[in-house]
Amino acid sequence: MKLGLDDYVIKSPRHYARLPVAARTCLDRSKVRARAIRSETRLAALLENIHLGVLRMSLEGELEEANRAF
């Protein structure tokens, strides 16, 4: 689970009742991840297309990322 597994169902008839819940949880998390990726993509496109320099720096003052206008 620590490496990214969403859920699991033990292969035993008494655990099969959990299958719909596990499937729904997985689908819901997948939708959330897809929305996050879409938002991130839209933000990246916006930042690349504006004519204003935008940058992100670490707390130590190191440049982490910047758009082309910067």
Secondary structure, 3 states (H helix, E strand, C coil): CCCCCCCCCCCCHHHHHHHHHHHHHHHHHHHHHHHHHHHHHHHHHHHHHCCCCCEEECCCCCEEEECCCC
